Amino acid sequence: MMAENAFAAAQQTALILLPEIILLLTAIGMMTASAFLQQPRRRWCYVGVCALLAALTALVAVSQQETDMYASVALNDDLSFWARLVLLLTGLIVIGLAHEEPADDRAGEFFGALLMIDAGAMLVAAANELVFLFVGLELVSMPTYLLLYLSRRDAATREAATKYFFLSIFASGLLLYGLAFLYGTTGISNLKAVTFLIEKLRYIPHPQLGLIAIVFVMAGLCFRVAAVPLQSYAPDVYQGSPMVIAALLAWVPKAVGFLAILRAVTAVFSIATEPLVVKAIILCWVIAAATMTLGNFLALLQENLKRLLAYSSIAHAGYLMIGVAVAFANGQRATLLYHGSEGILFYLVAYALMTLGTFGVIIGLRLPDRPVERVEDLAGLGWTRPWPAIALAICLLSLSGIPPLMGFWAKFEIFTAALAAQTADERWWFPLLAVIGVLNAAIGAYYYLRIVVLMYLSPDQEREPVQIRGGWPVAAAVGACAGLTVVLGLFWTPVAATARVAAQSAAAHPAPVSPRVEIPEFTAAAVEDDR
């Protein structure tokens, strides 16, 4: 009987992971074939697009596949479906932006690595087991090292790849150490089972292990989302990387990091005992305030576009960390249930569109003698190249939180969640964090609006107009990002409703359908008596 159950669980998992299997098999095939076949990069790009479309079709086909959340290593809940859907769609946008980046002799490895990164991100979104979660995170990291070096092999790129490699290994060590302590809290590696057990016991047998797990897991994931104290690599790595890789680093690791936080941290510990939750809230409160303040103030000093967008990415990680703190506070309160997690998911969708759109416009522009690299290179763009300027203005205004664009509603979701959240002892924590967030958003609006003003109010008559490059794939990717930023800003309630459903599924832990034994009610006092 046990063998039959194990086989059924494995069969369910294989069906659920069919989209990732398609991407990984295609990526392996591309990387292997590229060593023997010399093909133009356009053909490798087409293969990558076809693989993403096939994975998208497979995802829709298996969306109704049922799974036993206490036996399967992968979940097919609402968070898994919608997060993987967004990752596949943004994967199409990234591959459109990157279609001209690699040389022909390295294009197979380049686009294969992109598919592997997308597959790894999707594994994290569906992960229900600690080892499986770590494998997904590493499947994102390892191809990223390759991409940082494949596009160019100059000194700046080698330095960026080396910095990212060593810091990523350090962060992975911290994360793995934290996951080991997370396993030590209950002796179970299945995340849903850990959550159910904590909820049933109303008590963590070893709360000290739980606190250590939260600290080290958050430390390891702070690197991926570029949050304090592991954010310092971002400006140097962005500046030393090609613009396409900087766009990838701005979006995919951030999405993966926060999805991992939702799966392995907030959903598990938000229903724990009050002292542990309060300590987790304090930790996330400090990280959020420090990250968004540091990112915004240092962005004010930047003239290089990559460095400016790197510090902007750090600031947005701070806004998202507000949602993490709120998610801990909302765990046991039915009236505010999952509101913080909902804000995180909504913000990630908005951030994907506006940041990829911003990078996409810059990728599609070039000066006669060099790429567009500095803020002053965009002077007069609104007069010489009106359509790219409009798309860039929409994305920058959304990043700054100007209504009615989607970025405004993303910040609205996060800040209102903070204002609504409460803790047992300190009711001023979250309103103060919301005030700090609003002030930081006002500071951030300055350096975004400075670029918009430069494009339309500072025409540069002394140089030739900026050239357009990239062709229709870049134009289509940028148009999709800018258009959806406007449309979803006007009709944002379906996205918010979907985010709430996905957030609820992330923390769902119903009783097993057919328990073998009756599970008694436990209390902390009963556990102490047993000892």
ROMARNU-132154 format. One record per residue (C-alpha): x, y, z. Coordinates in pm, 1 decimal. Layout:
NODE        x        y        z
NODE        X        Y        Z
...
//
This chain:
NODE        x        y        z
NODE      0.0      0.0      0.0
NODE    279.5    240.6     88.2
NODE    450.9    164.0   -243.8
NODE    127.9    235.5   -431.9
NODE     82.7    566.1   -248.7
NODE    442.9    666.6   -320.6
NODE    399.7    581.2   -689.3
NODE     75.5    781.2   -708.3
NODE    244.3   1081.9   -543.4
NODE    536.4   1059.4   -786.4
NODE    294.9   1040.5  -1078.3
NODE    109.0   1347.0   -954.2
NODE    434.2   1537.2   -912.6
NODE    551.7   1448.6  -1264.1
NODE    226.0   1577.6  -1411.9
NODE    237.7   1896.8  -1209.0
NODE    596.6   1963.4  -1315.9
NODE    535.2   1895.4  -1685.3
NODE    597.2   2263.6  -1782.0
NODE    932.2   2265.3  -1601.0
NODE   1027.8   1930.1  -1754.7
NODE    961.3   2071.1  -2102.0
NODE   1181.5   2374.4  -2034.1
NODE   1464.4   2170.8  -1881.5
NODE   1469.0   1907.8  -2157.1
NODE   1470.5   2179.3  -2422.2
NODE   1748.3   2368.4  -2243.9
NODE   1962.1   2055.2  -2212.3
NODE   1903.2   1974.9  -2577.4
NODE   1997.2   2327.0  -2687.2
NODE   2314.9   2334.5  -2479.2
NODE   2421.7   1991.8  -2604.6
NODE   2338.5   2057.2  -2968.6
NODE   2508.7   2396.6  -2975.1
NODE   2845.6   2223.6  -2927.8
NODE   2796.4   2037.0  -3256.9
NODE   2564.7   2260.4  -3463.1
NODE   2649.5   2610.9  -3574.4
NODE   2318.1   2792.8  -3610.4
NODE   2234.3   3164.7  -3613.2
NODE   2106.8   3301.6  -3283.6
NODE   1765.1   3366.8  -3438.0
NODE   1697.6   2991.8  -3463.6
NODE   1801.2   2927.4  -3104.8
NODE   1573.7   3212.4  -2999.5
NODE   1282.0   3057.3  -3187.9
NODE   1343.9   2725.0  -3012.4
NODE   1339.0   2902.7  -2675.7
NODE   1012.8   3081.1  -2757.5
NODE    852.8   2755.1  -2871.5
NODE    961.3   2586.9  -2547.4
NODE    806.1   2866.2  -2338.9
NODE    480.5   2843.9  -2537.6
NODE    474.4   2464.8  -2499.7
NODE    531.7   2500.1  -2125.0
NODE    252.5   2757.9  -2108.0
NODE     15.9   2515.5  -2282.7
NODE    118.9   2234.9  -2048.7
NODE     61.7   2457.9  -1745.7
NODE   -293.8   2529.8  -1852.0
NODE   -350.8   2160.1  -1928.7
NODE   -244.0   2042.7  -1581.3
NODE   -399.4   2332.8  -1390.4
NODE   -682.5   2110.8  -1259.4
NODE   -456.5   1822.6  -1158.5
NODE   -519.1   1737.3   -794.2
NODE   -237.9   1665.3   -553.6
NODE   -195.6   1552.1   -195.3
NODE    -21.4   1847.0    -36.3
NODE    115.9   1630.3    244.9
NODE    270.6   1373.6      9.7
NODE    382.0   1568.6   -298.2
NODE    702.3   1771.8   -319.9
NODE    530.1   2014.0   -560.4
NODE    198.8   2194.8   -527.1
NODE    -61.9   2277.1   -786.5
NODE   -248.2   2539.7   -585.5
NODE   -348.5   2888.2   -697.6
NODE    -15.9   3042.1   -600.6
NODE    170.2   2778.5   -800.2
NODE    -45.6   2828.4  -1110.7
NODE    -55.9   3205.8  -1119.3
NODE    308.6   3255.7  -1023.1
NODE    425.1   3009.1  -1288.4
NODE    197.8   3175.1  -1543.7
NODE    350.9   3517.2  -1472.2
NODE    702.6   3371.4  -1484.1
NODE    638.6   3212.4  -1824.4
NODE    490.4   3532.0  -1968.3
NODE    775.5   3743.6  -1836.8
NODE   1013.6   3479.1  -1973.2
NODE    873.8   3554.7  -2319.0
NODE    934.5   3925.9  -2257.3
NODE   1294.2   3864.5  -2145.1
NODE   1371.1   3642.8  -2442.8
NODE   1229.1   3912.3  -2671.0
NODE   1457.7   4172.1  -2514.9
NODE   1757.0   3935.5  -2541.7
NODE   1708.9   3806.0  -2895.4
NODE   2005.1   4007.4  -3029.6
NODE   2232.9   3986.0  -2725.2
NODE   2449.0   3671.5  -2768.8
NODE   2691.4   3594.5  -3049.8
NODE   2593.9   3309.1  -3282.5
NODE   2852.6   3070.4  -3138.9
NODE   2716.5   3112.9  -2783.7
NODE   2345.5   3158.3  -2854.2
NODE   2249.0   2796.5  -2777.7
NODE   2398.3   2810.9  -2428.7
NODE   2258.4   3160.5  -2372.3
NODE   1895.1   3082.1  -2450.9
NODE   1923.7   2741.1  -2284.2
NODE   2037.4   2915.2  -1965.2
NODE   1738.2   3151.4  -1986.9
NODE   1503.5   2850.9  -2002.7
NODE   1675.6   2689.7  -1704.7
NODE   1639.6   3008.0  -1499.6
NODE   1269.3   3023.8  -1581.1
NODE   1226.9   2655.5  -1491.9
NODE   1407.8   2706.2  -1159.7
NODE   1188.6   3002.2  -1072.8
NODE    878.2   2795.9  -1147.0
NODE   1004.6   2512.9   -925.4
NODE   1035.4   2758.2   -635.9
NODE    677.8   2877.1   -693.7
NODE    550.2   2518.3   -671.4
NODE    789.7   2387.7   -402.8
NODE    644.4   2203.9   -104.5
NODE    961.3   2047.3     31.6
NODE   1278.3   2202.9    171.6
NODE   1528.5   2022.5    -51.0
NODE   1310.9   2080.4   -356.9
NODE   1291.1   2451.3   -274.3
NODE   1669.1   2472.9   -245.8
NODE   1715.0   2289.7   -576.8
NODE   1485.5   2540.7   -748.7
NODE   1677.4   2834.4   -604.5
NODE   2009.3   2689.1   -718.6
NODE   1866.0   2618.9  -1063.6
NODE   1813.7   2992.8  -1090.3
NODE   2159.0   3083.9   -957.0
NODE   2383.6   2852.1  -1156.6
NODE   2267.7   2945.0  -1508.8
NODE   2286.8   3310.2  -1401.5
NODE   2662.5   3272.3  -1350.3
NODE   2682.0   3142.0  -1705.9
NODE   2475.4   3426.4  -1850.5
NODE   2688.9   3688.7  -1679.7
NODE   2991.8   3557.9  -1864.4
NODE   2844.9   3439.7  -2196.0
NODE   2726.6   3773.2  -2334.0
NODE   3059.9   3953.1  -2306.4
NODE   3403.2   3853.7  -2188.3
NODE   3556.5   4187.3  -2101.0
NODE   3705.3   4286.0  -1765.7
NODE   3386.9   4449.7  -1632.1
NODE   3176.2   4143.2  -1706.9
NODE   3429.9   3907.8  -1550.1
NODE   3434.1   4122.6  -1235.5
NODE   3052.2   4127.0  -1219.2
NODE   3031.9   3750.1  -1268.3
NODE   3296.0   3687.5  -1000.3
NODE   3126.3   3912.2   -743.8
NODE   2788.6   3756.6   -805.9
NODE   2931.9   3402.8   -794.6
NODE   3107.1   3431.7   -458.8
NODE   2830.5   3629.1   -288.9
NODE   2568.6   3390.0   -423.2
NODE   2757.4   3092.2   -279.9
NODE   2779.0   3267.5     57.2
NODE   2405.5   3345.1     51.1
NODE   2324.3   2985.6    -46.2
NODE   2523.2   2865.4    254.0
NODE   2325.8   3093.1    485.7
NODE   1999.6   2976.7    331.1
NODE   2087.1   2608.3    358.7
NODE   2187.3   2656.9    721.6
NODE   1850.7   2821.8    791.4
NODE   1659.5   2544.3    612.7
NODE   1839.2   2289.8    829.7
NODE   1711.0   2466.0   1141.7
NODE   1364.5   2488.2    986.4
NODE   1372.9   2111.0    951.1
NODE   1493.8   2088.2   1309.9
NODE   1187.2   2267.3   1449.4
NODE    959.7   1969.7   1379.2
NODE   1171.1   1703.6   1205.4
NODE    955.6   1733.3    889.4
NODE   1068.7   1865.2    552.2
NODE    724.3   1895.6    389.7
NODE    627.9   2263.0    424.6
NODE    252.3   2205.7    439.7
NODE    297.5   1934.3    700.5
NODE    518.5   2163.7    910.0
NODE    252.4   2435.8    892.8
NODE    -27.0   2193.5    982.2
NODE    170.0   2052.1   1274.3
NODE    250.4   2397.2   1416.7
NODE   -114.9   2500.2   1382.2
NODE   -233.2   2177.1   1545.7
NODE     12.6   2195.1   1833.3
NODE    -32.0   2571.1   1880.8
NODE    327.1   2542.8   1992.5
NODE    675.9   2500.6   1846.0
NODE    873.4   2243.0   2045.3
NODE   1196.9   2437.2   1991.7
NODE   1117.6   2806.7   1933.7
NODE   1487.7   2895.8   1943.9
NODE   1541.1   2679.9   1636.0
NODE   1248.9   2855.5   1468.6
NODE   1403.2   3198.0   1531.4
NODE   1742.9   3085.2   1399.4
NODE   1569.5   2940.5   1093.5
NODE   1392.1   3269.7   1021.8
NODE   1710.4   3475.2   1062.4
NODE   1928.0   3260.7    835.8
NODE   1662.8   3191.7    571.6
NODE   1584.2   3563.3    551.5
NODE   1957.0   3642.0    532.7
NODE   2006.7   3400.9    244.3
NODE   1703.3   3531.4     57.1
NODE   1793.5   3897.1    118.8
NODE   2080.1   3844.6   -125.5
NODE   1843.3   3728.8   -398.1
NODE   1600.8   4016.0   -352.6
NODE   1884.5   4272.6   -303.6
NODE   1777.0   4375.6     46.4
NODE   1987.4   4502.0    337.1
NODE   2234.3   4372.4    453.9
NODE   2324.1   4177.8    135.5
NODE   2243.1   4441.1   -126.1
NODE   2585.7   4592.2   -194.3
NODE   2663.1   4370.0   -493.5
NODE   2370.5   4494.9   -703.5
NODE   2503.0   4828.5   -841.4
NODE   2842.1   4685.7   -941.5
NODE   2696.6   4369.8  -1095.9
NODE   2428.2   4561.8  -1285.3
NODE   2682.5   4810.2  -1419.7
NODE   2925.3   4538.7  -1530.0
NODE   2656.0   4328.8  -1701.0
NODE   2488.3   4375.0  -2038.9
NODE   2160.2   4562.3  -2011.4
NODE   1956.3   4247.2  -2082.8
NODE   2121.9   4057.9  -1797.6
NODE   2068.1   4356.0  -1566.9
NODE   1697.7   4340.2  -1655.6
NODE   1695.0   3969.6  -1574.3
NODE   1869.2   4029.1  -1240.6
NODE   1622.9   4305.6  -1154.5
NODE   1320.9   4078.4  -1195.1
NODE   1378.2   3701.8  -1166.1
NODE   1581.6   3679.5   -841.2
NODE   1345.4   3923.4   -672.5
NODE   1039.9   3721.3   -773.8
NODE   1206.8   3394.7   -673.0
NODE   1321.6   3533.4   -337.7
NODE    981.9   3661.0   -230.9
NODE    802.2   3348.6   -351.5
NODE   1044.8   3145.5   -140.0
NODE    974.5   3371.8    158.6
NODE    601.0   3315.2    116.6
NODE    640.3   2939.1     83.6
NODE    899.5   2867.7    351.2
NODE    877.9   3149.3    606.1
NODE    557.0   3352.6    636.0
NODE    318.0   3065.8    560.5
NODE    493.3   2843.4    815.3
NODE    568.2   3077.3   1105.5
NODE    286.6   3334.8   1087.6
NODE     64.8   3099.5   1291.2
NODE    333.2   3027.1   1550.3
NODE    341.2   3153.0   1907.7
NODE    328.1   3528.4   1963.8
NODE    689.9   3585.7   2087.2
NODE    837.7   3422.6   1776.7
NODE    606.4   3615.0   1543.2
NODE    691.0   3946.1   1713.1
NODE   1064.2   3882.4   1670.5
NODE   1010.7   3798.5   1302.9
NODE    811.3   4120.3   1257.8
NODE   1089.4   4327.2   1418.4
NODE   1347.8   4166.9   1188.6
NODE   1143.7   4235.1    873.2
NODE   1053.9   4586.1    995.8
NODE   1421.1   4680.3   1026.7
NODE   1512.4   4522.8    691.9
NODE   1225.4   4701.5    514.2
NODE   1299.5   5045.7    657.9
NODE   1675.1   5020.0    599.5
NODE   1643.9   4876.7    248.4
NODE   1403.5   5129.4    100.5
NODE   1577.3   5425.0    266.8
NODE   1925.1   5321.4    153.6
NODE   1810.8   5238.9   -198.0
NODE   1625.3   5563.8   -255.5
NODE   1886.3   5798.9   -109.2
NODE   2174.4   5641.7   -302.8
NODE   1968.1   5639.9   -623.6
NODE   1947.1   6020.0   -596.7
NODE   2324.9   6039.0   -653.5
NODE   2343.3   5823.4   -965.7
NODE   2398.0   5935.6  -1323.5
NODE   2462.0   5590.8  -1469.1
NODE   2129.8   5433.2  -1567.5
NODE   2224.4   5080.5  -1460.1
NODE   2336.2   5193.1  -1116.5
NODE   2027.1   5410.3  -1076.8
NODE   1800.8   5116.7  -1162.8
NODE   2002.6   4891.5   -930.9
NODE   1943.0   5120.2   -634.1
NODE   1581.8   5154.1   -747.2
NODE   1556.4   4775.1   -734.1
NODE   1691.2   4780.4   -378.8
NODE   1428.9   5036.8   -280.3
NODE   1147.8   4824.5   -424.4
NODE   1277.8   4525.8   -228.5
NODE   1223.2   4743.2     79.3
NODE    860.9   4810.5    -14.2
NODE    805.5   4437.5    -65.3
NODE    961.0   4363.3    273.5
NODE    680.5   4571.2    428.2
NODE    445.4   4307.3    291.1
NODE    654.9   4032.4    450.0
NODE    635.7   4199.3    792.2
NODE    259.0   4241.8    753.2
NODE    220.8   3878.5    644.1
NODE    368.8   3767.9    978.2
NODE    127.5   3993.8   1168.5
NODE   -179.5   3881.5    972.2
NODE   -123.8   3509.1   1022.6
NODE   -368.6   3454.3   1309.6
NODE   -618.2   3732.4   1234.8
NODE   -908.8   3622.4   1017.2
NODE  -1019.7   3974.6    931.8
NODE   -680.9   4060.0    781.4
NODE   -580.9   3713.3    669.2
NODE   -301.6   3706.2    408.7
NODE   -335.2   4075.0    331.7
NODE     41.2   4121.2    343.1
NODE    101.1   3824.3    113.6
NODE   -160.4   3957.6   -126.1
NODE     25.2   4288.9   -142.2
NODE    352.7   4110.5   -219.1
NODE    204.8   3915.1   -509.5
NODE     28.3   4219.1   -655.0
NODE    347.6   4424.1   -625.7
NODE    554.4   4156.4   -799.9
NODE    325.4   4161.2  -1104.2
NODE    340.4   4540.9  -1123.5
NODE    716.6   4544.6  -1068.7
NODE    773.8   4292.0  -1348.0
NODE    592.2   4507.9  -1602.1
NODE    738.7   4843.0  -1507.4
NODE   1099.7   4736.0  -1454.9
NODE   1121.7   4512.8  -1764.1
NODE    957.6   4790.2  -1965.8
NODE   1211.9   5044.4  -1841.9
NODE   1507.2   4820.2  -1921.0
NODE   1348.9   4728.9  -2255.0
NODE   1333.5   5089.0  -2374.9
NODE   1698.4   5144.1  -2283.4
NODE   1793.9   4819.6  -2461.5
NODE   1616.8   4944.9  -2773.3
NODE   1810.8   5274.8  -2785.8
NODE   2166.5   5348.1  -2895.5
NODE   2378.9   5654.3  -2953.3
NODE   2578.6   5667.5  -3278.3
NODE   2902.1   5559.3  -3107.2
NODE   2791.2   5370.4  -2793.3
NODE   2491.7   5232.0  -2601.4
NODE   2270.5   5458.3  -2392.2
NODE   2431.2   5447.3  -2048.6
NODE   2380.6   5775.7  -1865.9
NODE   2078.4   5979.6  -1766.2
NODE   2177.1   6273.4  -1988.6
NODE   2179.5   6041.0  -2291.2
NODE   1797.6   6049.4  -2275.4
NODE   1777.0   6428.9  -2308.0
NODE   1527.6   6531.1  -2574.0
NODE   1410.2   6174.9  -2636.7
NODE   1047.5   6285.9  -2621.7
NODE   1102.5   6502.9  -2928.9
NODE   1331.0   6281.1  -3135.3
NODE   1184.9   5936.7  -3053.7
NODE    832.3   5995.8  -2919.4
NODE    709.2   5633.8  -2896.1
NODE    999.5   5493.7  -2692.2
NODE    981.1   5807.7  -2478.0
NODE    611.0   5751.3  -2406.8
NODE    673.2   5388.3  -2311.3
NODE    964.2   5485.7  -2084.9
NODE    762.1   5765.0  -1925.7
NODE    474.0   5525.9  -1848.6
NODE    706.8   5274.7  -1682.9
NODE    894.9   5541.4  -1484.6
NODE    573.2   5706.2  -1367.8
NODE    445.7   5365.7  -1260.0
NODE    768.4   5297.6  -1070.2
NODE    724.4   5628.7   -890.4
NODE    364.8   5541.5   -794.8
NODE    169.8   5795.8  -1000.3
NODE   -202.6   5710.0  -1033.9
NODE   -377.4   5551.4  -1210.4
NODE    -87.6   5333.1  -1326.7
NODE    -34.8   4988.2  -1180.2
NODE    263.0   5094.7   -968.7
NODE     34.5   5324.3   -770.3
NODE   -201.6   5040.1   -681.3
NODE     92.2   4816.9   -591.4
NODE    216.2   5070.8   -335.4
NODE   -142.9   5128.5   -223.8
NODE   -183.4   4755.7   -150.4
NODE    139.4   4743.7     50.8
NODE     84.4   5062.9    250.6
NODE   -281.3   4995.6    331.9
NODE   -184.1   4646.6    447.4
NODE     68.1   4805.3    685.5
NODE   -188.7   5054.9    815.2
NODE   -441.8   4776.8    878.1
NODE   -201.2   4537.7   1048.2
NODE   -184.4   4509.6   1424.4
NODE     27.3   4332.6   1679.6
NODE    -69.5   4247.3   2032.2
NODE    159.2   4495.3   2207.3
NODE    285.6   4761.7   1971.7
NODE     15.4   4909.0   1749.3
NODE    237.4   5189.3   1618.0
NODE    491.2   4963.2   1442.0
NODE    308.6   4926.3   1113.6
NODE    165.2   5277.9   1077.3
NODE    517.9   5410.6   1129.6
NODE    651.0   5169.6    867.2
NODE    378.7   5285.5    627.0
NODE    479.2   5649.7    687.7
NODE    844.5   5564.6    619.8
NODE    734.8   5389.5    300.6
NODE    530.2   5686.0    178.6
NODE    820.5   5925.2    244.6
NODE   1055.2   5696.0     56.4
NODE    811.3   5673.9   -233.5
NODE    814.7   6054.1   -252.9
NODE   1195.9   6053.4   -258.6
NODE   1196.3   5784.1   -526.6
NODE    956.1   5983.4   -740.8
NODE   1220.5   6256.3   -771.6
NODE   1480.4   6054.0   -959.8
NODE   1218.8   5889.0  -1180.8
NODE   1051.6   6219.0  -1268.8
NODE   1392.0   6376.9  -1331.3
NODE   1435.5   6142.4  -1627.8
NODE   1086.2   6220.6  -1760.9
NODE   1152.1   6595.2  -1734.0
NODE   1486.4   6550.2  -1910.0
NODE   1321.4   6366.3  -2198.6
NODE   1056.3   6630.2  -2262.5
NODE   1187.3   6961.4  -2126.9
NODE   1559.2   6943.3  -2205.6
NODE   1599.9   6890.5  -2579.8
NODE   1957.0   6815.9  -2685.8
NODE   2025.9   6988.1  -3019.2
NODE   2401.7   6925.6  -3028.0
NODE   2411.1   6555.2  -3114.3
NODE   2249.5   6316.9  -3357.0
NODE   1917.9   6160.8  -3254.6
NODE   1923.1   5839.7  -3056.9
NODE   1902.2   5535.2  -3282.8
NODE   1641.7   5259.7  -3252.1
NODE   1761.4   4900.7  -3244.4
NODE   1629.6   4560.2  -3145.7
NODE   1357.8   4525.7  -3408.0
NODE   1000.2   4419.1  -3351.9
NODE   1068.0   4169.9  -3064.7
NODE   1200.5   4447.4  -2839.4
NODE    920.2   4680.0  -2951.0
NODE    659.3   4411.0  -2879.1
NODE    805.7   4337.0  -2534.4
NODE    819.4   4705.3  -2439.5
NODE    472.1   4768.7  -2580.1
NODE    329.8   4478.6  -2378.0
NODE    488.0   4607.2  -2055.8
NODE    379.0   4968.3  -2104.1
NODE     32.5   4875.2  -2229.7
NODE    -38.2   4634.0  -1945.8
NODE     90.3   4887.8  -1693.4
NODE   -181.6   5125.7  -1810.9
NODE   -460.9   4870.9  -1863.1
NODE   -406.1   4686.6  -1535.0
NODE   -378.4   5020.4  -1358.9
NODE   -724.5   5112.6  -1481.4
NODE   -869.0   4765.6  -1413.4
NODE   -667.3   4648.3  -1116.5
NODE   -933.2   4471.2   -909.6
NODE   -912.4   4134.9  -1097.3
NODE   -537.3   4126.6  -1031.3
NODE   -592.6   4207.7   -663.0
NODE   -860.3   3938.1   -632.0
NODE   -633.2   3682.2   -798.2
NODE   -346.4   3782.7   -568.1
NODE   -567.9   3731.9   -262.7
NODE   -676.4   3385.7   -377.7
NODE   -313.8   3290.8   -446.7
NODE   -203.7   3424.6   -107.6
NODE   -474.5   3227.0     69.3
NODE   -365.0   2908.3   -103.5
NODE     -3.5   2969.7      5.3
NODE    -99.7   2941.2    372.7
NODE   -374.2   2678.7    337.7
NODE   -315.7   2364.9    546.1
NODE   -638.8   2165.5    578.0
NODE   -656.3   1843.4    773.0
NODE   -550.0   1529.7    580.3
NODE   -839.0   1377.9    385.8
NODE   -793.6   1025.3    521.7
NODE   -576.7   1033.7    832.1
NODE   -447.1    694.1    940.8
NODE   -472.8    787.4   1303.5
NODE   -672.0   1040.5   1496.8
NODE   -467.2   1352.2   1563.2
NODE   -521.0   1471.4   1921.5
NODE   -538.4   1830.2   2027.0
NODE   -206.2   1948.6   2166.9
NODE   -114.8   2245.7   2377.3
NODE    211.5   2384.2   2496.6
NODE    129.6   2272.5   2853.9
NODE     59.2   1918.6   2736.4
NODE    389.8   1902.8   2555.0
NODE    572.6   2024.0   2864.8
NODE    391.8   1762.1   3075.0
NODE    500.2   1489.6   2832.5
NODE    858.0   1601.1   2879.0
//
